[in-house]
Amino acid sequence: MRPLKHLTPTQIAFFREEGYLSPVRVMSAEEAIGFRADLEAFEHAQGKPLTGNQRAKTYLLFTWAHRLLTHPKILDVFEDLIGPDIVAYHWTSWIKEANSPAFVSWHQDATYFGLEPLEQVTAWVSLSAANTQSGCMRVVPRSHKRGQLPVDLRPDKNNLLTSGQTVMVSVDDKDTVEMPLQPGEMSLHHTCTIHGSKGNSSNDRRIGFCLDLVPAHVRPNPHLIKSGALCSAMLVRGKWHHDLFPPELPPVGDADPISTRQHEAGVASYRQMVGALGHMTAGRLD
Ligand SMILES: O=C(O)CCC(=O)C(=O)O
């Protein structure tokens, strides 16, 4: 057995049984605040919050986001959970502005990733206080054992899932668990864990980055391979196991022309992949 790098056997057993784990501290509050300062310096320079495509695959656009994606402690946690060969498949920047009704409907990440086997794991890394008031993430424990569930569209202007994608099961609040986090902590959830969040009624932004990582043996499903709608991805530790993810390179600068081009291509490949999944995804394209 490989020696563990960050988690305990009890934490790993909990994740496998419950489909989530929280909180896990992966950096100091000061380090997290430094990443927040990098984000907000860019937002200040562009005169608006991170928007549209900038929220997807953000690690291709900014050196600081790539540094966060490849943070040794974060990758150590993933190595404990999914093994030493690790591929970053996607990233979503989930920012709820202060006093905003923005929420996220109940969903499973597996629905819009098209990967097999269902071994993808998402880390939600917090750069601000995520709690009941600011609309922290909530999960339905053990829901990952139900496999991939059908979804329907319930569009709502305040839903951060632009399609309104929602799993077609009723979720009772009493069966859910909140995952409050301090800056520098992260939560983890399995690709089939049902999760969502409520609005932010606090006076601060709620800033979380979702890192969607897979063990390198995970592959696009046969439909994606056949149609050629392959999402690009980045090897972040260890070695590739196949060539079905067009490889991405780290950004060379911050939103400079080369990184911007690579980011646009990466997000386009993600959108093409989601489009090819058709009705299975309910059209989530952010
Ligand atoms: O940030 C949120 O509230 C939702 C995040 C989410 O849906 C995810 O991590 O996949």
The ligand as an SDF file (V2000), in Angstrom:
LIG
                    3D

 10  9  0  0  0  0  0  0  0  0999 V2000
  -20.2510   26.7430   -5.2500 O   0  0  0  0  0  0  0  0  0  0  0  0
  -21.3480   26.2130   -5.1620 C   0  0  0  0  0  0  0  0  0  0  0  0
  -22.1910   26.6260   -4.3840 O   0  0  0  0  0  0  0  0  0  0  0  0
  -21.6550   25.0180   -6.0140 C   0  0  0  0  0  0  0  0  0  0  0  0
  -20.4270   24.3340   -6.4870 C   0  0  0  0  0  0  0  0  0  0  0  0
  -20.6930   23.1570   -7.3430 C   0  0  0  0  0  0  0  0  0  0  0  0
  -21.7400   22.9470   -7.8540 O   0  0  0  0  0  0  0  0  0  0  0  0
  -19.6390   22.1940   -7.5830 C   0  0  0  0  0  0  0  0  0  0  0  0
  -18.6640   22.2000   -6.8480 O   0  0  0  0  0  0  0  0  0  0  0  0
  -19.7720   21.3700   -8.5170 O   0  0  0  0  0  0  0  0  0  0  0  0
  1  2  2  0
  2  3  1  0
  2  4  1  0
  4  5  1  0
  5  6  1  0
  6  7  2  0
  6  8  1  0
  8  9  2  0
  8 10  1  0
M  END
$$$$
